[in-house]
Amino acid sequence: MKRKRPSRVELLQGTLELLILRTLVSGPSHGHAIAKQILRTSKEAFLVETGSLYPALHRLEAKGSITASWEQSEKKKRAKYYRLTALGKKELIAEQSKWEAFARAMGLVLNPLEG
Amino acid sequence: MTSLFRKLNWLLRRRNKEAELEEELQFHLDEETEERQAAGLSPEEAYRAARVELGNVTLLKEDTRAAWSWVRGEQLVRDVRNAARILKRDIRVNVVILCTIALGISANTAMFSIVNVMLLKLPIQNPERLVLINETHSADSLMPVSPGTFLELQRTSTSFQSICASLDQRFTLLEGDNPEAISGVLVTGSYFATLGLRLQLGRGITQEDDQVGRSDVVVISRALWARRFASDPEILGRTIQIDSRQRSVIGVVDIGVEETHVWVPMAFDAADRDNRVSHNLIVEGRLKPGVSTESAATELQQIARRLETAYPDTNLGWSVVLTPMTERIRVLAYLLLSVWGVAGAVLLIACANIANLLLARSISRRREIAIRMAIGATRFQVIRQLLVESIVLALIGGAAGLLLTYWGARGLNSLGSDVLPITVRMEPILLAFTALLSVTTGVIFGLAPALDLSNSNLSESVKDGSRSATAGQGHRRTRSALVVAEVSVSFVLLIGAGLMMRSFVKLSSVNPGFNATNVLVAELTLPARKYASADEARQFTDSALQEISSLPGVTAVGASQALPFSSGFTYGVVFEGRPDVKDNANPPVHYFAVSPQYFHALEIPLKRGRVFTKEDRAGSSLVTIVNETFARRFFPKESAIGKRIRVTSERGTWREIVGVVGNTKQEGLSTRPTAQIYEPLDQIPFSSMTFVVKTTGRPMSLARNLEKRIQNVDPEQPVAVRTLQEIVKESVFPVQIVMIFLSVFAGVALLIATTGLYGVIAYSVGQRTHEIGLRMALGADRRRLLVMLLRQGMFPVAIALMLGITVAFALTRVLRAFLFQTSATDALTFVGIFVLLTSVSLLACYLPARRALKVDPMVALRHE
């Protein structure tokens, strides 16, 4: 079977929030741009569904990991921009190290000879 | 803290957020469309593609909104919504559960209302310093106090802050054209201050009001104020007519349930002040701070001894004693709280029963819960959800129970004011109590099933699914234990109710010594201003008797200054030719002054000699009649007829005993007969008297005409009419009310326990349908199978009965005070209740067992 696009990987549960937080490190951004950014940096592997993106953004906002404000977009339109809070940064560091440990362990188990 | 604030802020801004989300998504859609257009699609195609990429917007919005919610609150709402859904699913069992809760809660809200009104809202201040003062003769029963003694106590005692006297009396209230007989009380000026009665409006009666000629004032009860005067705030200063006297209202008493509706000044006259023979005043005193009841009692003794020396004719042998008021309240509290204890037991039975039903149902939910836990619900979340379900059930049931109490009390009150001594008002405190009780109830009956269910083991349950998750051994044991508890508690309650019923029946069948059937009593007091001389009173009595006897439907009419079942009058008696011995020769006997037809109207039997005739008039020879107890006690070896006696107040006038009549009960059906003497009313007229009228038909239908006939003689004379039966019934009221409550509660308990038993048997038989089918297919005898099922069902019942008998033996002792000629371990009651409970249980087991055996073996075998 021939694929037009590079293979998409389904996001694991709970990882989307981590991806969002990481994306916002480079500065405030709106929902659409965040999705594109994730797609781009993952080399088109992670296609973030809109249906998951906005609930996740609002969940993070409710938790206080990110804040939102209405600002002008590059195209001079009103858009909702999200930015990382101090709490969000702390969370990002914790989650990222957790994820890295997890990924390392997965690698060790799956490819024992390479270790 | 900040996060809480943020969430709060969000909740407030929620409507706004909807619009914002809309805008945010619109922006996303626009961006996407633009991007696709830039990639070379036509505007329509670009829009459609962007729209597809966005996906299901409704779902998206819902998921997003979920992120806004105040997490915990939302979860609770979800649990409640869940609960409602699950409750709807199993409607039949839930109706049974709701009815059970309603009955259990209702019993307790009723008791709460009563206790709230009678104990917590007592209108008296600091009741612990109040004492009741009585006179007593040679350590006999306690008697009310005579006016002379009361005034002496008031004048000389130093132990009391104040001391007051009161006298219950019935009055006629005339408002508009409608005279109404109401109960009230004559009080001395110190009454309100002594009791510290709380007033809703105005002031109480004071010493200034309590004087002859200045006493035209009245204090009314809140109930009367509401009923007759529509709670008119301008009531103070208004004059109302009470017993044909205009009295101006000076206050409204804040009183809940008591019978008393009007308070009027006593206003002793000169004759009262020297009256030391009529023991008729209820005397209460408030102790000075720092004075003990013991030292007050000693002082009263000293005063009594002084009175004995000063007035040996009237006070010899009399002493004055006190009883702390709290003791009376304690008796009432004890009674109420024990009945409440019974209501609590009913609720506990209800809880056990519901827990049982929920346990039975939990089998069918085991898989649901197991799956929920497998996909990530924590044990706590599961328990919380199950408890919310129980609490929702309990709250609905509690609301139903509250309404049941409310309507029930209203229904009983509408039957007659005497049926139930409570009015249930929907007060905040009652609502709060019901809500709290409901939640507690929900937790109690829901906890065991919730803990049990949350223990579900996924693999076991899901695997077990095909055999509908059969309950384990431990599970069945829990349910049997609950049945044992229910049945044994019901047994104890039924024994209590049975004993009360037996007492009540015995009490009701006691012969009072007279026949109260179809007898009207008309009470009246001739005003001293109008009937100054004995002749005038005599004339009134004669004419009234004549008027009444000519009334159609009247077969006999008599008059008396006192009635049986009233505290009445007591006098000491002196016997001709016997020395005055302090302890024996001057004992108080109940005294009646009666017209000749009195014995006939009440059907009091003549035992020896004769009754009074018209010839026993003023001026003819002085005669008297005694009852059998009198004759037996004072003339044990000889005939009383022809002997001469006199009461202590009539000096030097010996009366000859001309007849002996049967005993009549004086202070209630349960009391022993007392010695009684009768004198002809014509020879010793009284201003306060009662006509007793024997009628042929329904007595109350004659009441109005009776009143008119009396008013033919004196149009201004008020009369209070009621039936003698009513008076007799009032005397058994305490026993009756305890019996009614206990019976109702025990009946409810029996019903609940029986349903529980039925449920358990039906369920366990249902579980074993397969096994039963197998046995039958293999040729087992149906009857043997039935016996086997019954034996298994009755096993917990047998244990419960043994337990119940043991506990009942120990507990029914607390009822002893209310029992009449019935032992607390009455064999008949125990056997009767044993048989009743055994047969009801057998039936509860038999019905489901028979149904199971009727099933075709093949169907049963295939049953899963």
Interface residues (C-beta under 8 A of the other chain):
Chain A: H30 G31 H32 A33 E49 T50 G51 S52 Y54 P55 A56 H58 R59 E61 A62 K63 G64 W70 S73 K75 K77 R78 A79 K80
Chain B: T2 S3 R6 K7 W10 E20 L21 E23 E24 L25 F27 H28 D30 E31 E32 E34 E53 L54 G55 N56 L59 L60 D63 T64 A66 A67 W68
